[in-house]
Amino acid sequence: MQNGHHPDKPYMLATGERAASRLDLLERMFGPATRHLLSAIGLRSGMRVAEIGCGIGLTAQWVSTGVSPGGVVVGVDSSSEQLHIAEKSAREAGTTSLSFREGNAYETGLPRNSFDLVYSRFLLCHLADPAKALEEMNSLLKRGGILVCEDHDDGGIFTEPPTHAYKRLIEISETVNRSHGLDSYIGLKLPRLFYAEGFSQPDVNVNQIALLRGEEKRFWELTLREAAPAILAAHASSADELDVICAEMRQIAQDESILLMLARVTQVWARKP
Ligand SMILES: C[S@@+](CC[C@H](N)C(=O)[O-])C[C@H]1O[C@@H](n2cnc3c(N)ncnc32)[C@H](O)[C@@H]1O
């Protein structure tokens, strides 16, 4: 375990239908950079791919078109509710090369040394022991296979001009994450995690999302609302304060003169020797 003390607490955000619209929003913002990277590292037909912490399966579904014909994609998530939605979408899309299984990132139950590409996005930020999950993902790769992880860090979230709501968001996030044994800066630490796992030459790219307008500008307001039970349980804020912060975030979303630096996402990838 990362610090020897924290067994993983339950996932702090919503799952299933209650999570789907926020994950759709997330995909609209972060999907293009993900697809660009996966294409650039050589996603191609015939590949065997595993996505860990696949959520409602939006990336896995896109990947499944890139590996066909002949390839397979398996998505793993600890939430049966997320997977229910993922399976339904895959059925509706008529995708046959894509399957999902309920499992834990630390012990997926997938076959060792058998994937050309193993991928995770916004998973490690939810785990108390990200190194253990990385070890598991590494063990799934064939020699010469590629591990790709994407994650964010709270340093990439702020407004210009500075606002009370976003300053409090960072403080609240820090308190809740600490109570769950999670690292608010995991994105920036991905390269070191890769080195520690034995990858000798990881590559890195960082994307900063900046917004002036649009539905996406409400992302952190929606996230705060979803995380409210975990925030209250960690005594990081009160219900009244959360209402005030969310109202301010809504105003910020409508004010095009306020620049929201929404997230900084670090992408790291490396080939298994
Ligand atoms: C923020 S969502 C990201 C979903 C997807 N990767 C994406 O980028 O849209 C994190 C996902 O990780 C899953 N998760 C959390 N802890 C997990 C664990 N220990 N093992 C497997 N999945 C886990 C959650 O159920 C959730 O679907």
The ligand as an ORCA input file, in Angstrom:
! r2SCAN-3c Opt
* xyz 0 1
  C     -13.570      8.752    -12.940
  S     -14.105      7.187    -13.491
  C     -13.240      7.093    -15.044
  C     -13.905      6.181    -16.019
  C     -13.207      6.088    -17.388
  N     -11.860      5.573    -17.288
  C     -13.184      7.433    -18.065
  O     -12.121      8.051    -18.153
  O     -14.270      7.886    -18.489
  C     -13.217      6.029    -12.490
  C     -13.693      4.585    -12.651
  O     -12.828      3.739    -11.890
  C     -13.619      2.726    -11.283
  N     -12.900      2.218    -10.121
  C     -12.697      2.839     -8.931
  N     -11.962      2.055     -8.129
  C     -11.681      0.910     -8.820
  C     -10.960     -0.281     -8.529
  N     -10.363     -0.457     -7.353
  N     -10.880     -1.243     -9.477
  C     -11.476     -1.070    -10.697
  N     -12.182      0.037    -11.023
  C     -12.287      1.019    -10.096
  C     -14.934      3.424    -10.947
  O     -16.015      2.519    -10.782
  C     -15.108      4.342    -12.149
  O     -15.866      3.724    -13.158
*
